């Protein structure tokens, strides 16, 4: 039986550098987001793109609630044009972060996705904030 891992040869080192290096232009992870939120000045705006009800139940401390269906130009006017946004949703089983990132990109905004979402945040051992 052929090994499914080696059935397709691995890419060259040069191709791997290009591929994996490019991924970091589009996403970050929970650990780096946590670290980035602790630094001053703030280098990005973290958007929880789930529903307001889900946000209220528990969200990443410092995140702003802006459901992906409500991302429109007028809601972004409070931030300079060169602001980097980082979006997240429930986790790997949810595509809300990608929907939000796509809307931001279509509005000409810089954006990355926080891989793992709330699930990844909790898996890293980080606490959630809750609205009272």
C-alpha positions as CSV (number, residue, x, y, z in Angstrom):
1,X,0.0,0.0,0.0
2,X,1.3,3.4,-0.9
3,X,1.8,5.9,1.9
4,X,-0.9,8.7,1.5
5,X,1.5,11.3,3.0
6,X,4.2,10.6,0.4
7,X,2.1,9.7,-2.6
8,X,2.4,13.4,-3.8
9,X,5.9,14.6,-3.4
10,X,6.5,17.6,-1.1
11,X,7.1,21.0,-2.7
12,X,10.6,22.4,-3.0
13,X,11.9,24.6,-0.2
14,X,11.5,27.7,-2.4
15,X,7.9,26.8,-3.2
16,X,7.2,26.1,0.5
17,X,8.6,29.4,1.5
18,X,6.5,31.3,-1.0
19,X,3.3,29.3,0.0
20,X,3.6,29.4,3.7
21,X,5.0,33.0,3.8
22,X,2.0,34.2,1.8
23,X,-0.4,32.7,4.3
24,X,0.8,35.1,7.0
25,X,-0.3,38.0,4.8
26,X,-3.9,36.7,5.2
27,X,-4.2,35.4,8.7
28,X,-2.8,35.5,12.2
29,X,-3.4,33.1,15.1
30,X,-4.9,33.5,18.6
31,X,-1.5,33.6,20.3
32,X,-0.2,36.4,18.1
33,X,-3.5,38.3,18.4
34,X,-3.4,38.0,22.2
35,X,0.2,39.3,22.2
36,X,-0.6,42.1,19.8
37,X,-3.5,43.3,21.9
38,X,-1.2,43.7,24.9
39,X,1.1,46.1,23.0
40,X,0.8,49.9,22.7
41,X,0.0,51.6,20.4
42,X,-2.6,49.3,19.0
43,X,-1.6,48.0,15.6
44,X,-5.0,46.6,14.6
45,X,-8.7,46.6,15.3
46,X,-10.1,43.2,16.3
47,X,-13.6,42.6,15.0
48,X,-15.9,39.9,16.4
49,X,-18.1,39.3,13.3
50,X,-20.6,37.0,15.0
51,X,-24.1,38.1,16.1
52,X,-24.3,40.7,18.9
53,X,-26.0,38.0,21.0
54,X,-23.0,35.6,20.6
55,X,-20.6,38.5,21.3
56,X,-22.4,39.3,24.6
57,X,-22.1,35.7,25.7
58,X,-18.4,35.8,25.4
59,X,-15.8,37.5,23.2
60,X,-12.1,38.2,23.0
61,X,-11.3,41.1,25.4
62,X,-10.8,44.3,23.4
63,X,-12.8,43.1,20.4
64,X,-15.5,45.2,18.8
65,X,-18.8,43.7,17.8
66,X,-19.5,44.2,14.1
67,X,-21.4,41.3,12.6
68,X,-20.2,40.5,9.1
69,X,-23.7,41.3,7.7
70,X,-23.4,44.9,9.0
71,X,-20.0,45.7,7.7
72,X,-20.6,48.7,5.5
73,X,-18.5,51.8,4.7
74,X,-20.3,54.1,7.1
75,X,-19.5,51.8,10.1
76,X,-15.8,52.0,9.2
77,X,-15.5,55.8,9.1
78,X,-14.3,56.0,12.7
79,X,-11.0,54.3,11.7
80,X,-8.4,55.7,9.3
81,X,-8.2,54.2,5.9
82,X,-4.9,52.4,6.6
83,X,-6.3,50.6,9.7
84,X,-5.6,46.9,9.8
85,X,-8.6,44.9,10.8
86,X,-8.5,41.3,12.2
87,X,-11.7,39.3,12.0
88,X,-12.8,36.3,14.0
89,X,-15.9,34.2,14.5
90,X,-16.8,31.0,16.3
91,X,-14.0,28.8,15.1
92,X,-12.7,26.6,12.3
93,X,-16.3,25.3,11.6
94,X,-17.5,28.9,10.9
95,X,-16.8,31.0,7.8
96,X,-18.1,34.3,9.3
97,X,-14.5,35.6,9.7
98,X,-13.8,35.0,6.1
99,X,-17.1,36.7,5.1
100,X,-16.2,39.7,7.2
101,X,-12.7,39.8,5.8
102,X,-14.0,39.7,2.3
103,X,-16.4,42.6,2.9
104,X,-13.6,44.6,4.5
105,X,-11.3,43.9,1.5
106,X,-14.1,44.9,-0.9
107,X,-14.3,48.2,1.0
108,X,-10.6,48.8,0.4
109,X,-9.5,47.9,4.0
110,X,-6.5,45.9,5.1
111,X,-7.6,42.8,6.8
112,X,-6.4,39.5,8.3
113,X,-8.4,36.6,9.8
114,X,-7.7,35.2,13.3
115,X,-7.4,31.5,12.6
116,X,-9.2,29.4,15.2
117,X,-11.7,32.0,16.3
118,X,-13.3,31.7,19.7
119,X,-12.6,28.0,19.8
120,X,-8.9,28.6,19.2
121,X,-8.8,31.4,21.8
122,X,-10.2,29.1,24.5
123,X,-7.9,26.3,23.4
124,X,-4.9,28.6,24.0
125,X,-6.2,29.1,27.6
126,X,-7.2,32.7,27.1
127,X,-10.3,34.1,28.9
128,X,-13.4,35.6,27.3
129,X,-15.0,38.8,28.2
130,X,-18.8,38.9,28.7
131,X,-21.3,41.8,28.4
132,X,-23.5,42.3,31.5
